[in-house]
Amino acid sequence: MSSGNVHRIEMDGKEIILIGTAHVSKQSAEEVKEIILQEQPDTVCIELCESRFQSISDEKRWKNTDIIKIIKEGKALMLLINLILSSYQKRLAKQFGIKPGQEMIQGIESAKEIGATLCLADRDIQTTMKRLWRGLGIWGKTKLFFQLLMSIVVNEDITEEELEKMKSEDMLTSSLNELAHSFPQFKAIIIDERDKYLAQKIKKAPGDKVVAVLGAGHIPGIKQELGTEHDLEQLSLVAPPSKTAKIIGWSIPIILVGIIISTLSVDKATGIDQIISWIVWNGSLSALGTLLAFGHPVSILVAFLVSPISSLSPLLAAGWFAGLTEAFIRKPNVQDFENISEDVHSLKGFWRNKVTHILLVVAFANLGSSAGAMIGGVDVIRQFINTFF
């Protein structure tokens, strides 16, 4: 049976109580506290993974961030997307004067208060984002990135009553279906896979009575998935790029170089034009991206010089070099790291904070480089066809 936001399920001699919450609602946090104290469960499951748990527990974690290491490991864009995803929730939390994820924090505190086992039931956020990101093509990644970036600009206030209405399953389902229309992989990976993961962790949690604190959008899926066994290891797997993808990744630049060499052997002037076109399109658009991110002039120059070369190698990215240059010239200080949580509330804050600014330089330089490679590649092929056919 279920009542309001609380859903009770009996299975295999275990009582499972699911609490559907809005992630920035005072009412949700109070409801979590009341139910845990009233039910006295053996285990409290919360919709957090280890990294998000640390994020909530340690507000000063940014002090230990090595931005240069993040860029070198190719994690800059993932970090930027995670920060953008959290910014909307943080703005709402600020509007209502509570901490983001207050209902999760309340779940942790109430579990400690009654001596219950705490279970971090969610899949690692990095695993989820990597599975999503690898399922998108270049256009999909660009579209998603700019859609997320534009979400920072929209700063509409909503009432707490409207926020509570977000718990409506019909409204949430409708919103997810609308989002899935633009990004079919989004709902499957962000919601459906995590429903399976959460359901498995909840039903395997120790004790005869388990309370699970969850975002309301997960409740219908988890109720459906509780009756099925799921392989957590499989759901946590981030498959490496396939051999086919690697072959294609290397074949395209090799073919382009071969086309230019072939053209040079027949028509030197056209071959030189191909080289110039490749350099100009790659370099200019990557430099333009860095400029749009308000990168330092030296970072803009580095993007221009590196992009025509990095576009010929799947192992390199112009944004890495532009971002590293930006990091060396405009090195973030401790204050920048401490202010991240506040600065991600606005688009201006993203550009003002040196840490997020560097991440934007990486992202925009890479996007410009990708666009330049596509346009430059098409022009190289066009000139080749005109020469030989």
N, C-alpha and C positions, 0 to 999 in steps of 0.2 A: 504493500500500500504506500501511497505517497500523499503528502499534505503540504501545499504551498511550495516552499523551496526545499523541504525536507522529504527525502525518499527512503523508505525502509524496505529492505530486501532480506528474506531468509533463504539461505542456501547452504547445504551440507552441514547443518547444525550450527552455522555461524550467522549472526545478525550484522548486516551491513547497513549503515546509515549514511546516505549521501546528502551533503549540504550544498545546494546550488547558490553561488554567490556572484555578486558584481564586484569586480576587482578593486574598485575605489569607493566602496559604499560603507559609511559608518554603520548603517543598519545591518549590513552583512556581517561585519566584524562582531557586533553585539550579539547577533544570532548564533555565530560560531561559539562564542564564549558560553552563552546560556545552554546550548545543547550539549557541549562537552562536559560541563559541570553537572548537568542533569543526568546524562547517560552514563558517565563514568566508564568509558570504553577501555579495552585493553590496549588498543593501538589507535593512534590518530594519524591518518594519511593526509598529506598536503600536496597540492599540485605544484611542487617545486622539484627541480633537480639539484644536484650538489652545487653546481656553479651559481644557480639563482639563489640557493639557500645562503651561500657565502656572500653573495651580493647584498642580500637583505640584512645579514648578520653583521657584516663589516662595511660600514659606510666609508671607511678610509682606504679601501682596497686599491683605489686608483693611484695612490702614492707609489705603489710597487710596480706600476705598469711600465714596461719598456717599449716605447712606441717604435723605436728603430727595429727591435726584434720582431714586433708584430708585422711591420712592413716586409722585412726580409723573409718571413715565413708565409707571406701571401695572405695574411689574415685581416688586412686593413679594411677591406670592403665588408667582410662579415661583421667586424666590430662596429663599423659605421651603421650598417643595417640594423643591428641589434639595438644600438643607441636610438636610432630613428623610431623603431618599433616601440620602444619604452617611453618615448617623449610624450605621446598623446596621453597615455595612462598617467604619467607624472603631472601633466598639466591639469587633468581632471582632479587628481589627488590634491594638488595645490589649491584648486578652486574650493574643495570641500574641507580643506584644513586637516587632512590626514596623510599618513604615509602611504606610498604606493604599496599595494599588497598587504594592507593592514589586516585583512581577514586571515591571510596566511601567517602573519606575525602573531595574531591572536591565537591561531591554532597551535603554533609552536609553544607559546607561553602557557596556554591552558593544558597542553599535554604534559608539560613539566610540572605544572601545579598539581595535577592529580596523579602523577607518577606513571603516565601511560607511555608506551613505546612510540617513538616518533618515526614515521616512515616517509621518506622522500620518494614520492610515487611517480614523478614525471620523468620523461626521457630527457637526456641532456640537450640543452638548447642548441649547442653547437652541432650536434648530430642532426637535429631537426632542420636547422638552417642549411647545412651542407646537402642534405637529401633534397631539400627544396631547390637550392641553387643549381645543383647538377641536373635537375630535371627541366631547367629553362634554357632556351637558346639565347643567342646574343640579343635579339630583339626583345624577348621576354624579360631578360635581366635588366635591359635598359628601361623598359616600360615599368617594371616593378620598382626599380630604384627611383625613377622620377615621380612615380605615384606616391611612394613613401615620403620622398622629399617634400612634395607639395602638401602632404598631410601636416607638416610642421607649420605651414603658413596659415592653414585653417585653424582658427582659435575661437570656436563658438562655445559660449557658455550654455550649459544645460542645467535644469533643476535636478535636485536629488530625486524627486518623484519620477522624472523622465529616466533617470539612471536606473531606478528600481524596475521600470518597465522593460529595461534591456534584459531582464531575467526571463522575459516571455520567450518560450521555446520557439513559437511560431515566428516571432520577429527575428530571433537569432538565425533560425534556419533560412529565412528569407534573405537576410543579409549575406549569409555564407554562400547561398546559391548565386547571388548577384556577383559576389567576388569571384566565385569559381567560374563564372562565365568568362571573365578576363584571364584568370589563371587557374585552369582546371587542376593543376598539381597542388595548388595552395590548400584547398580543403582536404584533399586526400592525405597530405603529409602533415599539415599543421593541426588538423582536427581528427580525421579518421584514424590515422596510425597511432596518434597519442591516446585516443579513446581505448584502443586495444591494449596499449602499454599500461595505461592507468588502471584499466579493469583487471589486468593480470596481477599487477602489484597489490591492488586492493584486496582481491580475493585470496591472495597468498600471504597477506599480512598476518602476523601472529595474534592469537587470542580468539575468544568466542564472540566478542563484540568489537566492531571496527567503525570508527567515524571517519569519513573522507570529506575534506574541505576542497571544493572544486569550483571552477568557473562554471556558471550555469549552462553555457553552451555545450559542455561536455556531458551533461547528465543523460540526455536521451541516448547518445552513443554508448556510454559506459553501461547503462542498464541493458542495452542490447548485447553488448560484448561479454558481460559477466558469465554468460552460460557457455562461452567458447574458450578453449585453451589457446594461448598465444605464445609464440616463441620470442622472448624478450631479446635474445641474442640476435635473431634475424631482424627484428625491428630496430635494433641499435646499429646495424651494419651500415657503414658508408662505403659502398663499393668503389674501388679505384677506377679511373677512366678505363674504358674497354680498349682492347688492342686495336679495334677498328677506329675508335676516336683518336688514338695516338697516331695511327697510320695516316688518317685524314689530316690531323694537325701538322704532321711533317710533310705530307705530300703536296699540300697547297703551296707553301712557300717554295718547295723544290721545283714545282711546275712553273711557278711565276719566274723564278730565276732562269729556268730552262728556256722559257718563252723569250725573255729579254736577251739571253745569249744567242738564241736562234735569230732573233731580229737583228742583232748587232752584226751577225755574220753575213746578212743579206743587205741590210740598209743601216749603216752606222748612225746616220742622223736620226732615224726613227728610234733606234735602240737607245740613243742618248736621251731622246724625248721621253721614252718610257721610264728611264731611270729618274729623270727630273720630275716627272709626274708622280712617281711613287714617293720620292722624297718630299715633294711639296705637299701632296695630300696628307700623307702620314704625319709629317712634322708639323704642318700648319694646324691641323685639327686637334692634335694632341696638345700643342701649345695654346690653342684657343680654349680647350677644356681647362688647362691649368690657369689661364687668364680669368676665365669665368669663376674659378674657385678662389680668385684673388691671390694666386701664388706669387712668390717673389720673382722678379725679372730673371734671376739666375735659374730658378726652377722652370720657368717658361722656356728658357733657352735649352736647358737639359732635355725637356720633353720633346722639343723640336729635333734635337740632334739624335736622341736615342730611339724615338718611335720608328723611323724607317728600318732600323736594324732589329729592334725587339719584335716588330710585326712579322719578321721572318723566322722567329723561333718561338715555339709553344712554351718554352721554359722561361721566357723573359716577358716583362711588361713595362711599358714606358712609365706608368704611374708609380711603380716601385722606385725608379730612379728619381723622378720628380719629387715624390714624397720624402725620400731620404735626403735629398738636397734641401727641401723645405725644413725638415727636422733639424738639420745641421745649422742652417742659417737662422731659423726662428725656433730655437730649442725651447720646448715647453718647460715651465717651472712648476714647483710644487703647487702653487696657487691654481694653475690651470687644471691640474689633475683633481684638486679639491673642488673646483667649481663645475666639473663636468655635469654632475647631477642637476645643478641649477641651470646651466647654460643650454642643455638640450631641450629646454622648454620652448625655445624660439629659434627661428631660422637665423636671426641675427646672432644669437648665442653660439650656434654651430660655427659660424664664420669667425666670431670673435675669439672663441677659445682656441688656443694654439694646437691642442690635441686633436679636437674634431676638425679643425681647419686643415691639418695635415692629412687626415683621412679623406676629406673632401678633395684635396689636391690629387691624391692617389686615384680616387674614383673617377674624377672628371678627366684627368689625363688619360686614363685607360679607356674611358668611353670615347674620347676624341680620337685616340689611336685606333680603336676598333673601327670607327666610322671611316677614318682615313684609309685604313687598310682595304676596306671593302670598295670604296670609291676609287682609290688608286689602283687596286687590282683589276677592277672592271675596265679602267682606262688603258691599262697595260694590255689586256686581252683585246680590247677594241683596236688598238694600234697594230697589234700582231695580225688580227684578221684582215685589216685593211692592207697590210703589207703583203701577205701571202695569198689572199683570195680576192 
